[in-house]
Amino acid sequence: MKAVEISRPGGPEVLVLTERPVPEPGPGEVLIKVSAAGINRPDVFQRAGNYPPPPGASDLPGLEVAGEIVGGDPAAGGFTLGDKVCALVAGGGYAEYCVAPALQCLPVPRGFTDIEAAGLPETFFTVWSNVFDRGQLKAGEALLVHGGASGIGTTAIQLAVALGHTVYATAGSDARVKAVEALGAAKGINYRTQDFVEEMRVLTEGRGVDVILDMVAGDYIERDLKCLADDGRVVIIALLGGPKGTVDFNQVLRRRLTITGSTLRPRPVGFKAAIAAALQERVWPLLESGELRPVVHATFPLEQAAQAHAMMEAGDHVGKIILTVQ
């Protein structure tokens, strides 16, 4: 099969088209003939040599795919051969065939193309796990999303709004601010020209928000705490601003604040299967009804993975960048 591998740690140019044997599914796994694969920030980190795949995972990048089940044990996930699915995988998505645990597969929502479906798993698994499970966003509570124009950000905004929450989001340009507001954010904040702490103070009349989804960390954490309501929670999912920051623990103690975080990729299949079940019950009906729709910014053929990575790193996209596989 054709696949894109990381020839050495480095920039987008180290992604090269190669040939690999078609992977063999194990017990409880399915073989998917890939139609489309999503690109995610962890792929960029892996390419740069900063995010190695977990033990046993493919060394090929790619954490989400959509396509047709053509082998393996589909019954383990309630599927049959020939079913169209999208899947969360621990690696191997940039290829014509990919192995996935059957319990990490979900049916392609009715009315969705494979390109749209390929942009669902990594973002929706991540948002559900971190905003609603770990962050415990409850009825009547408000959410602040950093990186609101990213794939994760556009998903978090739409899903939280669909479930009845007030959502605010930061973004890096006025155009991206307009994009997040078009997705339902009550207010977008240009973090390059505005102080999001002051903006949140005004917007919430000094109360703050209940949950912050933070993919920046670093010096954002000290500022995040100032944006939180009492009993508020910051959930960190990436470290784009660095792994270290300053924390005012007086604030944490006095206002009962929580700083937490997670990475999804190394978690066991059972953990991800539980998220898949929750998504199928709570979120897939919203996708099929049209209340939610993934934002696809651009598509590239598999052999142009380097150009797709360059676009992601440029940081001007809104939503998902998808690879298509012929």
C-alpha positions in Angstrom: 0.0 0.0 0.0 1.0 3.6 -0.3 1.7 5.4 2.9 3.3 8.6 4.1 6.1 8.1 6.6 8.3 10.4 8.7 11.8 10.0 7.1 13.5 11.8 10.0 12.6 14.4 12.5 12.1 17.8 10.9 9.9 20.1 9.0 7.0 19.2 6.6 9.5 18.2 3.9 10.4 15.0 5.9 7.0 13.5 5.1 7.6 11.2 2.2 5.4 8.8 0.2 6.5 5.2 0.5 5.2 1.7 0.1 4.4 -0.5 3.2 2.8 -3.9 3.6 -0.9 -3.7 4.3 -1.2 -4.0 8.1 -2.7 -7.2 9.7 -5.6 -6.7 12.1 -5.4 -8.5 15.4 -8.2 -9.8 17.7 -10.9 -7.1 18.1 -9.5 -5.0 15.3 -10.7 -4.2 11.8 -8.8 -3.3 8.6 -10.1 -0.1 7.0 -9.6 0.8 3.4 -9.0 4.5 4.0 -10.8 7.2 1.9 -9.7 10.2 4.0 -7.5 10.9 7.0 -7.6 13.9 9.3 -4.5 16.0 10.2 -4.0 17.0 13.8 -1.5 18.9 15.8 0.0 15.8 17.4 1.0 14.6 13.9 3.1 17.8 13.6 4.6 17.1 17.0 5.4 13.5 16.0 7.0 14.7 12.8 9.2 17.1 14.7 10.4 14.3 16.9 8.5 15.5 20.0 5.7 13.0 20.3 6.6 9.4 19.8 3.8 6.8 19.1 2.8 4.7 22.1 4.2 1.1 22.3 2.7 -1.1 19.7 1.3 1.7 17.6 2.2 2.3 13.9 5.1 4.7 13.3 3.1 6.3 10.5 1.4 9.5 11.5 -2.4 9.9 11.4 -4.9 9.6 14.3 -8.2 9.5 12.5 -9.5 8.0 9.3 -12.7 7.3 7.4 -13.4 4.5 5.0 -14.7 1.0 4.5 -14.2 -2.1 6.8 -12.6 -4.7 4.5 -11.2 -7.2 7.0 -10.6 -8.2 10.6 -13.2 -8.6 13.3 -16.0 -6.1 12.6 -18.5 -7.9 14.8 -16.4 -6.9 17.9 -17.7 -3.4 17.4 -21.1 -4.3 16.1 -20.2 -3.8 12.4 -20.0 -6.0 9.3 -17.7 -6.1 6.3 -18.4 -3.3 3.9 -19.6 -0.9 6.6 -18.5 2.8 6.2 -16.9 4.0 9.4 -14.7 6.6 10.9 -12.2 5.6 13.6 -9.8 6.9 16.2 -6.4 5.3 15.9 -3.1 5.6 17.7 -1.2 6.0 14.4 -1.1 4.8 10.8 -3.8 7.0 9.3 -1.7 8.4 6.5 -2.0 5.3 4.4 -4.3 3.4 2.0 -5.2 0.9 4.7 -5.3 1.3 8.5 -6.0 -1.0 11.4 -8.3 0.2 14.2 -9.8 -1.3 17.3 -13.4 -2.1 16.3 -14.6 -0.4 19.5 -13.0 2.8 18.4 -15.0 2.9 15.2 -18.2 4.8 14.7 -20.5 4.7 11.7 -20.1 7.5 9.2 -23.1 9.8 10.1 -25.9 9.7 7.6 -25.5 12.4 5.0 -21.8 12.8 5.6 -19.0 12.4 3.1 -15.9 10.4 4.1 -13.9 13.7 4.0 -16.3 15.2 6.6 -16.3 12.0 8.7 -12.5 11.8 8.7 -12.5 15.1 10.6 -14.7 13.8 13.5 -12.9 11.2 15.6 -9.8 12.9 17.1 -11.6 16.2 17.7 -14.9 14.8 19.1 -13.2 12.2 21.3 -10.9 14.8 22.6 -13.6 17.4 23.3 -16.1 15.0 24.9 -13.4 13.5 27.1 -11.9 16.8 28.3 -14.8 19.3 28.3 -17.6 17.0 29.4 -16.0 14.1 31.3 -12.9 15.7 32.8 -14.1 19.3 32.8 -17.6 18.3 33.9 -19.3 21.2 32.0 -22.8 21.2 33.5 -26.1 22.8 32.5 -26.0 26.5 32.9 -22.2 26.8 32.8 -20.0 28.7 30.4 -17.0 27.6 28.5 -13.9 29.4 27.2 -12.0 27.8 24.3 -8.5 28.8 23.5 -7.6 28.2 19.8 -11.2 28.5 18.8 -10.5 28.3 15.1 -8.6 25.0 15.2 -10.2 21.6 14.6 -10.6 21.0 18.3 -11.8 24.6 18.9 -14.5 24.6 16.2 -15.7 21.2 17.5 -15.8 22.4 21.1 -17.7 25.6 20.2 -20.3 23.9 18.2 -20.9 21.0 20.6 -21.1 23.1 23.7 -23.5 25.6 22.0 -25.6 22.7 20.7 -25.9 21.4 24.3 -27.0 24.8 25.6 -23.9 26.4 26.9 -22.5 29.9 26.5 -19.2 29.7 24.8 -16.3 32.3 24.3 -13.3 31.7 22.2 -9.9 33.1 21.5 -8.4 33.2 18.0 -5.4 34.8 16.3 -6.9 37.2 13.8 -10.0 39.2 13.2 -11.1 36.8 10.4 -10.8 33.9 12.7 -12.7 35.8 15.4 -15.6 36.2 12.9 -15.4 32.5 12.1 -15.8 31.4 15.7 -18.7 33.7 16.2 -20.3 32.3 13.1 -20.1 28.9 14.7 -22.0 30.1 17.7 -19.4 31.6 20.1 -21.1 34.4 22.1 -17.9 36.4 21.6 -14.6 35.8 19.9 -11.4 37.5 21.2 -8.4 38.3 19.1 -5.6 37.3 21.5 -3.0 39.3 19.5 -4.8 42.6 19.9 -7.0 42.1 23.0 -6.4 41.0 26.6 -8.6 38.0 27.0 -8.5 38.3 30.8 -10.0 41.8 30.6 -12.4 40.8 27.9 -13.7 37.9 30.0 -14.1 40.1 33.0 -16.3 42.5 31.1 -18.2 39.8 29.2 -19.1 37.8 32.3 -19.6 40.9 34.6 -16.7 39.7 36.8 -18.1 36.2 37.4 -15.8 34.3 35.0 -16.4 31.1 33.1 -16.7 27.6 34.6 -14.5 25.6 32.3 -11.5 26.6 30.1 -10.3 24.3 27.3 -6.6 25.2 27.0 -4.2 23.9 24.3 -1.6 26.6 25.0 -0.6 26.2 28.7 2.7 28.0 29.5 2.0 31.6 30.7 -1.7 31.2 29.8 -2.3 29.3 33.0 -1.8 32.2 35.3 -4.2 34.2 33.1 -6.7 31.4 32.9 -7.1 31.4 36.7 -8.2 35.0 36.5 -10.9 34.1 34.0 -12.4 31.3 36.1 -15.5 31.5 38.2 -15.3 30.1 41.7 -15.1 26.3 41.5 -13.9 26.6 37.9 -11.8 24.1 36.0 -8.9 24.5 33.5 -8.4 21.5 31.3 -5.0 21.4 29.4 -4.8 19.3 26.3 -1.6 20.6 24.6 1.4 22.7 25.4 1.8 25.1 22.5 3.0 27.8 24.9 5.4 25.5 26.8 5.2 23.1 29.7 5.8 25.5 32.5 3.8 28.4 34.0 3.2 30.3 37.2 0.3 29.3 39.4 -1.2 31.5 42.2 -2.1 28.8 44.6 -3.9 31.3 46.8 -6.4 31.6 44.0 -6.7 27.8 43.8 -7.3 27.4 47.5 -9.5 30.4 48.1 -11.7 29.9 45.0 -11.6 26.1 44.8 -10.1 26.0 41.3 -9.0 22.9 39.5 -6.1 22.6 37.0 -6.2 19.3 35.1 -5.4 17.8 31.7 -5.0 14.7 29.7 -3.6 13.1 26.5 -5.8 10.7 24.7 -3.5 8.8 22.5 -1.9 6.5 25.1 -5.2 5.6 26.8 -6.4 2.0 26.6 -9.0 0.8 24.1 -11.6 0.4 26.9 -11.3 4.0 27.8 -11.7 5.2 24.2 -14.5 2.7 23.6 -16.5 4.3 26.5 -16.1 7.7 24.8 -17.2 6.2 21.4 -20.3 4.9 23.0 -21.1 8.3 24.6 -20.6 10.0 21.3 -22.8 7.6 19.4 -25.6 8.2 22.0 -25.3 11.9 22.6 -23.5 13.5 19.6 -24.1 11.4 16.5 -27.8 12.4 16.5 -26.8 16.0 16.5 -24.5 15.4 13.5 -27.2 13.6 11.6 -29.8 16.2 12.3 -27.5 18.9 11.0 -27.1 20.8 14.3 -23.4 20.0 14.1 -21.1 19.9 11.1 -17.4 19.6 10.9 -15.6 22.6 9.4 -13.3 21.4 6.6 -10.8 24.1 5.6 -8.9 22.3 2.9 -8.2 18.8 1.5 -4.9 17.5 0.0 -4.2 14.2 -1.7 -2.1 11.8 0.4 1.1 12.5 -1.5 0.8 16.2 -0.6 0.9 15.6 3.2 3.9 17.9 3.5 1.9 20.8 2.0 -1.0 20.0 4.4 1.4 20.2 7.4 2.8 23.5 6.1 -0.7 24.9 6.1 -1.4 23.7 9.6 1.8 25.2 10.9 1.0 28.5 9.1 -1.9 28.8 11.5 -4.4 30.6 9.3 -6.8 27.7 8.7 -10.3 27.4 10.3 -11.3 23.9 11.2 -9.9 20.7 9.8 -7.3 19.8 7.1 -8.0 16.5 5.5 -5.9 14.1 3.4 -7.8 12.2 0.6 -6.7 8.7 -0.4 -7.5 7.4 -3.9 
